[in-house]
C-alpha cells in the first residue's frame, strides 16, 4: 500500500533540521507549494510508495505537553536510546522515555518542538 503523510510545523527550517538530524532525511521544495513553504522528504529509508511532506502549519500549535492532538508517526531506528538523546539535545522534549515493550522492541516518543509527537522504535531482534 502506498501512502503520504504531512508534518505541520511553525518554522519549516527548524522542522527540517530536527527531522533531518533525527531520521537522516533531506528536503526539497515542492514546485507549486511555495505559499505553504511545502517541502518533500528525500530519503532512501522511506518504504516503497511512501512519501512525506513538510509544510508551514496553517494554525496555532498545541502547547507542549498537552494531550496527543493528531496522528503519531513512528519510525524504526537502529538505536532508540541514541536517537532519543539526539532529540533531547536538539530541541525535542520527552513525551514517553525509552522503554522496552515485549515482542515489539525499545520505543520512545518525543515532541519535535513544534507541537508534533514522533515515535522511534528499535525492533526486538528475531530469535532463530
N, CA, C and O of each residue as an XYZ file, in Angstrom:
512
protein
N       0.842     -1.164      0.000
C       0.000      0.000      0.000
C       0.897      1.240      0.000
O       1.831      1.340      0.795
N       0.610      2.158     -0.876
C       1.325      3.426     -0.918
C       0.670      4.407      0.042
O      -0.498      4.248      0.400
N       1.416      5.414      0.455
C       0.849      6.402      1.359
C       1.644      7.691      1.375
O       2.764      7.762      0.869
N       1.046      8.695      1.961
C       1.677     10.001      2.097
C       1.223     10.595      3.420
O       0.050     10.491      3.778
N       2.135     11.212      4.143
C       1.735     11.977      5.312
C       2.483     13.293      5.319
O       3.521     13.453      4.676
N       1.924     14.230      6.067
C       2.483     15.572      6.140
C       2.765     15.934      7.588
O       2.028     15.555      8.498
N       3.848     16.677      7.782
C       4.236     17.176      9.092
C       4.029     18.684      9.060
O       4.595     19.375      8.212
N       3.221     19.194      9.981
C       2.940     20.624     10.059
C       3.855     21.257     11.099
O       3.932     20.782     12.232
N       4.544     22.320     10.723
C       5.469     22.998     11.626
C       5.299     24.514     11.508
O       4.934     25.023     10.448
N       5.564     25.222     12.588
C       5.517     26.685     12.547
C       6.756     27.241     11.865
O       6.686     28.280     11.208
N       7.881     26.571     12.009
C       9.161     27.011     11.450
C       9.714     25.877     10.592
O      10.244     24.898     11.118
N       9.590     26.008      9.278
C       9.982     24.932      8.364
C      11.475     24.627      8.467
O      11.858     23.457      8.450
N      12.315     25.634      8.571
C      13.761     25.385      8.659
C      14.100     24.611      9.932
O      14.922     23.696      9.895
N      13.482     24.964     11.047
C      13.701     24.238     12.293
C      13.194     22.801     12.165
O      13.849     21.868     12.630
N      12.039     22.621     11.540
C      11.490     21.279     11.329
C      12.395     20.426     10.460
O      12.623     19.254     10.758
N      12.911     21.007      9.388
C      13.826     20.270      8.506
C      15.086     19.854      9.262
O      15.577     18.739      9.090
N      15.606     20.750     10.097
C      16.807     20.426     10.871
C      16.519     19.306     11.874
O      17.339     18.404     12.046
N      15.353     19.358     12.541
C      15.018     18.346     13.540
C      14.853     16.973     12.890
O      15.515     16.015     13.292
N      13.989     16.871     11.903
C      13.729     15.570     11.271
C      14.907     15.103     10.419
O      15.152     13.902     10.305
N      15.632     16.037      9.824
C      16.836     15.663      9.087
C      17.864     15.033     10.004
O      18.477     14.024      9.656
N      18.058     15.627     11.183
C      19.007     15.079     12.140
C      18.525     13.801     12.791
O      19.305     12.868     12.979
N      17.240     13.746     13.139
C      16.693     12.573     13.822
C      16.647     11.353     12.910
O      16.994     10.250     13.331
N      16.219     11.546     11.655
C      15.965     10.405     10.765
C      16.852     10.370      9.517
O      16.731      9.461      8.697
N      17.744     11.359      9.371
C      18.645     11.363      8.222
C      17.989     11.804      6.923
O      18.492     11.494      5.844
N      16.880     12.517      7.008
C      16.168     12.962      5.817
C      16.773     14.236      5.253
O      17.381     15.022      5.980
N      16.602     14.434      3.957
C      16.858     15.735      3.341
C      15.540     16.183      2.714
O      14.612     15.389      2.562
N      15.470     17.457      2.354
C      14.211     18.041      1.898
C      14.428     18.845      0.633
O      15.483     19.449      0.437
N      13.414     18.847     -0.229
C      13.442     19.648     -1.459
C      12.127     20.410     -1.563
O      11.060     19.839     -1.337
N      12.195     21.705     -1.904
C      10.954     22.466     -2.079
C      10.102     21.846     -3.183
O      10.626     21.409     -4.208
N       8.788     21.811     -2.971
C       7.891     21.274     -3.986
C       7.401     22.414     -4.877
O       6.874     23.415     -4.392
N       7.580     22.247     -6.163
C       7.090     23.241     -7.105
C       5.589     23.396     -6.940
O       4.859     22.405     -6.918
N       5.129     24.624     -6.823
C       3.720     24.910     -6.619
C       3.332     24.991     -5.156
O       2.206     25.373     -4.839
N       4.246     24.638     -4.255
C       3.945     24.660     -2.835
C       4.559     25.831     -2.095
O       4.647     25.819     -0.867
N       4.983     26.839     -2.832
C       5.688     27.971     -2.227
C       4.858     28.709     -1.174
O       5.408     29.142     -0.161
N       3.572     28.860     -1.386
C       2.736     29.621     -0.449
C       2.715     28.981      0.938
O       2.587     29.687      1.938
N       2.838     27.671      1.011
C       2.837     26.959      2.286
C       4.244     26.551      2.707
O       4.410     25.862      3.714
N       5.266     26.968      1.946
C       6.652     26.569      2.208
C       6.742     25.040      2.268
O       7.357     24.479      3.175
N       6.117     24.375      1.282
C       5.982     22.919      1.246
C       7.270     22.279      0.742
O       7.824     22.693     -0.277
N       7.737     21.269      1.463
C       8.935     20.521      1.091
C       8.617     19.031      1.098
O       7.807     18.560      1.897
N       9.259     18.301      0.205
C       9.135     16.845      0.164
C      10.408     16.219      0.728
O      11.513     16.713      0.504
N      10.233     15.132      1.456
C      11.372     14.402      2.009
C      12.042     13.619      0.895
O      11.387     13.015      0.046
N      13.366     13.646      0.923
C      14.164     12.811      0.033
C      14.983     11.881      0.912
O      15.813     12.336      1.699
N      14.748     10.565      0.778
C      15.454      9.606      1.621
C      15.355      8.210      1.027
O      14.321      7.817      0.487
N      16.440      7.476      1.136
C      16.436      6.074      0.727
C      15.800      5.182      1.787
O      15.572      3.998      1.540
N      15.512      5.737      2.967
C      14.993      4.915      4.061
C      13.471      4.818      4.082
O      12.918      4.020      4.840
N      12.779      5.621      3.258
C      11.324      5.516      3.203
C      10.938      4.245      2.462
O      11.595      3.860      1.495
N       9.897      3.610      2.906
C       9.426      2.412      2.224
C       8.910      2.735      0.834
O       8.550      3.874      0.539
N       8.878      1.721     -0.012
C       8.401      1.917     -1.376
C       6.963      2.423     -1.366
O       6.101      1.855     -0.695
N       6.714      3.481     -2.105
C       5.374      4.032     -2.211
C       5.009      5.007     -1.115
O       3.900      5.543     -1.122
N       5.915      5.260     -0.162
C       5.639      6.203      0.914
C       6.309      7.537      0.604
O       7.500      7.585      0.296
N       5.545      8.606      0.686
C       6.086      9.950      0.524
C       5.722     10.772      1.749
O       4.720     10.520      2.418
N       6.566     11.767      2.027
C       6.378     12.605      3.201
C       6.544     14.058      2.783
O       7.454     14.398      2.028
N       5.659     14.908      3.280
C       5.771     16.335      3.052
C       5.853     17.086      4.366
O       5.377     16.611      5.398
N       6.460     18.261      4.321
C       6.503     19.150      5.472
C       6.066     20.520      5.004
O       6.480     20.989      3.943
N       5.222     21.163      5.804
C       4.732     22.478      5.417
C       4.509     23.355      6.638
O       4.398     22.867      7.763
N       4.446     24.645      6.398
C       4.156     25.596      7.464
C       2.752     25.331      7.993
O       1.799     25.198      7.226
N       2.641     25.258      9.308
C       1.374     24.977      9.978
C       0.362     26.077      9.660
O       0.674     27.262      9.784
N      -0.854     25.688      9.250
C      -1.856     26.697      8.913
C      -2.618     27.233     10.129
O      -3.477     28.103      9.990
N      -2.302     26.710     11.326
C      -2.987     27.146     12.539
C      -1.971     27.278     13.664
O      -0.766     27.238     13.412
N      -2.417     27.428     14.861
C      -1.543     27.564     16.023
C      -1.234     26.189     16.593
O      -2.128     25.354     16.739
N       0.023     25.957     16.913
C       0.421     24.679     17.501
C      -0.178     24.521     18.891
O      -0.396     25.505     19.598
N      -0.440     23.288     19.274
C      -0.910     22.994     20.621
C       0.260     23.149     21.593
O       1.408     22.925     21.209
N      -0.007     23.523     22.825
C       1.084     23.705     23.787
C       1.845     22.403     24.022
O       1.256     21.322     24.024
N       3.145     22.514     24.219
C       3.960     21.342     24.533
C       3.417     20.666     25.782
O       2.998     21.335     26.727
N       3.425     19.346     25.783
C       2.964     18.587     26.928
C       1.471     18.347     26.976
O       0.988     17.663     27.879
N       0.715     18.902     26.011
C      -0.726     18.660     26.001
C      -1.008     17.275     25.422
O      -0.108     16.614     24.904
N      -2.246     16.851     25.515
C      -2.622     15.521     25.048
C      -2.308     15.351     23.561
O      -2.189     16.333     22.829
N      -2.177     14.109     23.128
C      -1.943     13.835     21.713
C      -3.040     14.501     20.903
O      -4.222     14.366     21.218
N      -2.651     15.217     19.864
C      -3.596     16.051     19.123
C      -3.597     15.754     17.641
O      -3.850     16.642     16.827
N      -3.323     14.534     17.287
C      -3.318     14.128     15.893
C      -2.678     12.763     15.788
O      -2.446     12.101     16.799
N      -2.394     12.342     14.584
C      -1.716     11.072     14.378
C      -0.295     11.126     14.919
O       0.335     12.184     14.915
N       0.197     10.013     15.374
C       1.578      9.916     15.834
C       2.361      9.096     14.824
O       1.991      7.968     14.501
N       3.440      9.673     14.333
C       4.306      8.978     13.376
C       5.356      8.214     14.164
O       5.950      8.765     15.090
N       5.595      6.959     13.814
C       6.629      6.166     14.470
C       7.539      5.577     13.406
O       7.080      5.041     12.398
N       8.851      5.690     13.654
C       9.845      5.251     12.682
C      10.821      4.283     13.328
O      11.193      4.440     14.491
N      11.232      3.277     12.558
C      12.247      2.349     13.013
C      13.608      3.028     12.952
O      13.948      3.665     11.955
N      14.383      2.888     14.020
C      15.737      3.435     14.094
C      16.674      2.339     14.613
O      16.229      1.379     15.242
N      17.964      2.491     14.344
C      18.936      1.483     14.767
C      19.133      1.472     16.278
O      19.360      0.410     16.856
N      19.051      2.634     16.934
C      19.318      2.735     18.364
C      18.376      3.759     18.979
O      18.627      4.962     18.906
N      17.305      3.290     19.578
C      16.276      4.160     20.160
C      16.867      5.123     21.183
O      16.548      6.312     21.164
N      17.715      4.633     22.066
C      18.272      5.480     23.116
C      19.156      6.589     22.542
O      19.117      7.726     23.014
N      19.935      6.261     21.545
C      20.819      7.257     20.934
C      20.010      8.330     20.214
O      20.323      9.516     20.327
N      18.976      7.933     19.476
C      18.137      8.904     18.761
C      17.320      9.745     19.746
O      17.095     10.932     19.506
N      16.878      9.139     20.849
C      16.171      9.876     21.895
C      17.089     10.950     22.477
O      16.681     12.100     22.643
N      18.314     10.574     22.782
C      19.278     11.541     23.321
C      19.529     12.659     22.314
O      19.636     13.826     22.693
N      19.624     12.306     21.029
C      19.821     13.335     19.995
C      18.633     14.299     20.010
O      18.825     15.515     19.973
N      17.431     13.776     20.062
C      16.234     14.625     20.054
C      16.225     15.563     21.263
O      15.918     16.747     21.126
N      16.558     15.039     22.443
C      16.559     15.869     23.652
C      17.586     16.998     23.539
O      17.362     18.089     24.062
N      18.698     16.748     22.869
C      19.769     17.751     22.736
C      19.522     18.723     21.587
O      20.267     19.690     21.427
N      18.480     18.477     20.781
C      18.265     19.280     19.577
C      16.846     19.827     19.472
O      16.257     19.831     18.391
N      16.303     20.284     20.586
C      15.010     20.968     20.566
C      13.808     20.103     20.847
O      12.692     20.617     20.923
N      13.994     18.806     21.006
C      12.871     17.930     21.326
C      12.620     17.898     22.822
O      13.448     18.355     23.611
N      11.485     17.359     23.204
C      11.188     17.154     24.614
C      10.516     15.793     24.777
O       9.996     15.215     23.822
N      10.542     15.306     25.999
C      10.052     13.962     26.278
C       8.535     13.885     26.227
O       7.839     14.682     26.856
N       8.033     12.922     25.473
C       6.626     12.568     25.521
C       6.480     11.214     26.226
O       5.540     11.008     26.994
N       7.420     10.289     25.958
C       7.499      8.995     26.626
C       8.955      8.549     26.552
O       9.490      8.398     25.453
N       9.606      8.337     27.689
C      11.021      7.963     27.653
C      11.209      6.567     27.063
O      10.258      5.787     27.008
N      12.435      6.242     26.618
C      12.675      4.910     26.062
C      12.315      3.815     27.058
O      12.666      3.880     28.236
N      11.612      2.820     26.561
C      11.271      1.662     27.378
C      11.074      0.461     26.470
O      10.813      0.594     25.275
N      11.206     -0.713     27.069
C      11.060     -1.956     26.320
C       9.607     -2.415     26.330
O       8.937     -2.396     27.362
N       9.136     -2.828     25.153
C       7.810     -3.406     25.005
C       7.991     -4.832     24.490
O       8.449     -5.025     23.364
N       7.637     -5.845     25.305
C       7.846     -7.234     24.909
C       7.236     -7.542     23.538
O       6.090     -7.190     23.257
N       8.011     -8.191     22.714
C       7.552     -8.574     21.383
C       7.594     -7.454     20.363
O       7.371     -7.697     19.177
N       7.873     -6.234     20.792
C       7.916     -5.083     19.886
C       9.334     -4.557     19.773
O       9.915     -4.557     18.688
N       9.892     -4.110     20.885
C      11.239     -3.552     20.901
C      11.342     -2.399     21.870
O      10.501     -2.237     22.754
N      12.365     -1.608     21.702
C      12.597     -0.437     22.559
C      12.006      0.775     21.870
O      12.352      1.073     20.727
N      11.110      1.482     22.560
C      10.352      2.582     21.958
C      10.447      3.836     22.817
O      10.640      3.769     24.031
N      10.305      4.984     22.152
C      10.212      6.274     22.836
C       9.374      7.200     21.974
O       9.228      6.989     20.770
N       8.824      8.229     22.608
C       8.116      9.286     21.885
C       8.711     10.622     22.301
O       8.962     10.859     23.482
N       8.934     11.491     21.325
C       9.459     12.823     21.601
C       8.580     13.865     20.918
O       7.983     13.606     19.873
N       8.512     15.051     21.531
C       7.887     16.187     20.866
C       8.967     16.864     20.047
O      10.116     16.958     20.478
N       8.599     17.337     18.867
C       9.587     17.905     17.944
C       9.853     19.389     18.155
O      10.580     19.999     17.371
N       9.282     19.981     19.195
C       9.458     21.400     19.459
C       8.459     22.273     18.722
O       8.471     23.494     18.875
N       7.578     21.649     17.908
C       6.614     22.407     17.123
C       5.207     21.837     17.230
O       4.361     22.084     16.371
N       4.962     21.069     18.297
C       3.619     20.583     18.553
C       3.309     19.208     18.009
O       2.164     18.763     18.091
N       4.296     18.518     17.453
C       4.078     17.168     16.922
C       4.784     16.149     17.806
O       5.804     16.451     18.426
N       4.234     14.946     17.857
C       4.867     13.846     18.571
C       5.339     12.833     17.539
O       4.600     12.470     16.625
N       6.576     12.382     17.696
C       7.139     11.379     16.798
C       7.673     10.223     17.643
O       8.349     10.426     18.651
N       7.352      9.011     17.204
C       7.826      7.818     17.891
C       9.046      7.248     17.197
O       9.199      7.359     15.981
N       9.908      6.639     17.988
C      11.070      5.932     17.450
C      11.101      4.558     18.103
O      10.821      4.423     19.294
N      11.440      3.546     17.324
C      11.440      2.175     17.832
C      12.616      1.408     17.236
O      12.893      1.480     16.039
N      13.296      0.672     18.111
C      14.289     -0.298     17.681
C      13.641     -1.654     17.915
O      13.460     -2.061     19.062
N      13.285     -2.368     16.830
C      12.557     -3.622     16.986
C      13.354     -4.661     17.763
O      14.585     -4.678     17.731
N      12.623     -5.529     18.462
C      13.238     -6.641     19.157
C      13.868     -7.544     18.101
O      13.309     -7.727     17.020
N      15.017     -8.098     18.415
C      15.673     -8.990     17.460
C      14.919    -10.301     17.390
O      14.507    -10.861     18.407
N      14.745    -10.781     16.160
C      14.050    -12.056     15.956
C      14.935    -13.188     16.488
O      16.151    -13.180     16.298
N      14.324    -14.130     17.134
C      15.069    -15.278     17.652
C      14.919    -16.437     16.679
O      13.834    -16.690     16.155
N      16.017    -17.132     16.448
C      16.021    -18.250     15.486
C      15.342    -19.471     16.043
O      15.260    -20.495     15.365
